[in-house]
Amino acid sequence: MTRKRIGVLLSGRGSNFEALADSIAAGRIPDAEISIVISNREDAPGLRRAAARLIPVRVIPSKGLEREAYDRLVVAALNKARVDLVCLAGFMRLLSPHFIAAFRGRILNIHPSLLPAFPGLEAQRQALEYGVKFSGCTVHFVDENLDAGPIVAQAIVPIQPGDTEETLAARILVEEHRIYTEAVRLVLSGKFRIEGRTVLPSAPSKEDEDKKHKREERLTGRAKQR
Ligand code: GRF
């Protein structure tokens, strides 16, 4: 089976990238590889983490370029790497319509709040300032609007008394790493459908059902023999 190729875009630390790479290595995301990591910032620590894993990295600086001109360079690099799925992992840029069209339905983002609450920057700070009792994180498909595409996975993180932006962010990050893996596994498996805005696991295929019946027959057959 050919492995599905993931392109990761990041601008900073890269812990979500690393969580995905670990999940692939551990078989939690089967038949996949991270084929390229691209950053707009050459000082992004995530690039070093990728290079240490011998994953090809590319820096594409954005200075002096219009949004679409920049995105054309990134899309070309992703296409050259024959990427099937793009995972944004702390990529601090908005994507142009050109980018979205080039990978429509094949771009995921992770956001540190329960969308649609607190989109945009400093989501953890927004949650604390608003005084919510629960926050969390969201993996969603990326469309033309900010932090707004269909939701693939979410996790709830309760706010604790005395939480600061840092303590809350740290607890949310643990959940980010877990649900990004789940979301990527689901999307790469293709076993989902989108109804309106809702991402649903798709009904098992006839092939899956046949396999299940055969398995059950084998088991009951064995039980009878005993
Ligand atoms: C995460 O909190 C993610 O939700 C947000 O940016 C941060 C990236 O962290 N989009 P890291 O670089 O993956 O560690």
Residues whose N, C-alpha, C, O or C-beta is under 5 A from the ligand:
A	BS01	GRF	G12 R13 G14 S15 N16 F17 A89 G90 I110 H111 P112
